[in-house]
Amino acid sequence: MSMPNYTQDPLVRLDRHRIEFTTYPGDHHALGFVATRARCSCGTWESNRPWARADHLRAFGRHMGDVQVIAHTVPREYERLAVVPLRCVDAEHAAAVVREWPEPQDAEHGLFRRAETVYIAYRDSEFPCSVAVWAHLRGHVSDVYAGRMLRDVA
């Protein structure tokens, strides 16, 4: 599926996703660039690396690509919830996470998938963290992707 650039996509809420920079203190002349950290106003992406703005903008572009995929993937019943992706080992493992998750899903907590990615819709950030740990303990998610989920959401 070919999508337009996220800046031109009507499903991407640009008002909820603005990049914010903070300058690191110190002698930037010695570095040859102004070292900054960056975050998205949505609260689900942050980079504390001491990079130049252009490097953060490239990473922010990847975040916005994920936001765009989610905007085209989220079922109507979860549109008002925060949604984060959790990449599984493969599509079979992603299906198992959605099928075997032991707790009931409701209007404030839900799982759905697309290929090898499980999308977790939530109002309370404890839910995606619980799903990531549960899926990791059952071998559906690598420690890298489970760790990213915990870092990004917790």
Disulfide bonds with the S-S distance in Angstrom:
none
